[in-house]
Amino acid sequence: MYKLTITELAHTDLDEIISYMMMELAAPQTASDFADAVAACYDRIRQNPMSCELSRNQHLRNEGFRRTVIKNYIMLYKVFPKRKEVVVYRFFYGRRDYVNLI
């Protein structure tokens, strides 16, 4: 099993997403379901970090970023096999042009 590291930016992204769902959308169940989906994704990539596709953006792909979709959001991460670590870098709304934000 791989070690999982969540960057400060990824933590901030998650806090903002969940707060938006709770406060702006007034949808606590949606927020809870999203948090559960993120936790399940974390478990999956700890066990099988190569299970998600490489980024569709060529620049991010060349940098080794992988992506997975959780509900309407994209999670970007990298795998470091030699140290058996997965680093989650960011979460973005799926329709957002996030390539220059990473």
N, C-alpha and C positions, 0 to 999 in steps of 0.2 A: 504494500500500500504506500502511496506517495504522501508526503507532507503537503499540506495546503496552506498557502500564505495569501492573505487578502490585503491588497494595498490600501492605504489610507483613502485614496481616491475612490476605490471600489466601495469601501465602507460608506463614504459620503454619498456616492451615487445611490446605494441601496437605501440609506436613510431618507434621501430626498424622494425616491420612488414610493416608498412605503408611506411617508408623510403625505405625499400628494394623494395617494389612494385613500388614506384615512380622512384627511381634512378637506381637500378640494372635491373629491368624488363622493365623500361620505359613504365609503364602501369598506368597512372594516373586514368583512369576509373576503373580499377581493384581495386586500392587503395580506391577510393571513394566508390565503391560498398561494399568493405569490411568494411569500416567505417560505412556505413549505416546499414549493417547487424549487426555489434556490437551494434550500438545504438538501433536497434529493439530488440536485445537479452536483452539488459539492461532493456528496457521497459517491456518485457515479464517476466523476473525474478523478477522485482520489484512488479509486480501484482500477480505472481504465482511462488514463488521461488522453490517450490517442483516439478515443471513441468519437470525438467531435471533429468536424471538418476544419481544415486550414481556412484562414480568412479568405474571403472571395476577392478582397482587394489585394492586388499584386504586391504593393509595397509592404502591407502588413503581413502578407504570407511570407515574403522574403525575410521579414524580421522574426518569423516563427510563431506568429499569433494564430491561435485557434479560436473558433467562435461556436457558440451554441445559442439557440433561441429559447428563452424562457418567457412564455406568454407573449407579450408584445415587445420584449426587450432582448437585446443582444448582450451576451457576456463575452468579453475577450480575455483570453488567458494564454500563458506560455507554459510549456513543459520543459523541465530541466532533468533529463534522464540520469545524468551522472550523479546528481545529488538527490535524486528521487523526490523532486519537488514540483508542485504546480503552483504558479503565481497567477492570481486573478487580478487583472489590471483595472478594468472598467466595466460598467453597465451603461448601455445607451438605449433610448427609445428606438425601436426598429426603423422608423422612418427618418430618423435624424442622420444627417451627413456627419458621421463621427470620425472619419478617417483622419482629419487634421486635428482632432481633439485628443488623440491617444499619444 
